[in-house]
């Protein structure tokens, strides 16, 4: 059974990504992942979230070669690590360097979310900045 939860942008989040978090072990993190995915996909109506093995990459458009502005690692059911393409000027105690084994080209700051956490309100502005940052580097 696939749990789509309350994700508003299900048509732009790959079915494989939804399936990845559908098992019972993902119950605690699933709503946080869907909230995170919605926040990133709400930045632009062309953006897309695609599962590639153990992470979901958030692209600026549906084109396979479009730039990636965020990546959510779904390696374990104990945490989600979200990397964003943020400029150095964006600082927060919630953001850290890349955890071991979770670096991705162009991503600079990482947010770790555990089951008891909430998605920080800053995520929407961080996602907007990350999106604009990768678009600017393509021009």
Secondary structure, DSSP 8 states (H G I E B T S, - for coil): ----TT-TTGGGB-HHHHHHT-SGGGHHHHHHHHHHHHHHHTT-TT-EEEEETTEEEEESSSSTTS-EEEEEEEEETTEEEEEE---TT---TTEES--TT---TT--EEEEEETT----TTHHHHHHHHHHHHHHHH-
